[in-house]
Amino acid sequence: MLRLDQWNHPDLTDGRPPSESETFRQLADVLATGDLRRYAPALPANTHWSHWSESGSL
């Protein structure tokens, strides 16, 4: 249905639940409706490893 190579992944260490993430909300809409136009991110992708340099130290 939809393949994402990059997206904006929330930093879950700040206490916000994933359900508040624009990305996850839009993906849920796409899955519920089948309408790919529901995925229209406003936030820049951040899934490249260079954005998460401290992730191995959690």
Secondary structure, DSSP 8 states (H G I E B T S, - for coil): ----S------GGGS--GGG-HHHHHHHHHHHH--GGG----S----SGGGGTTGGG-
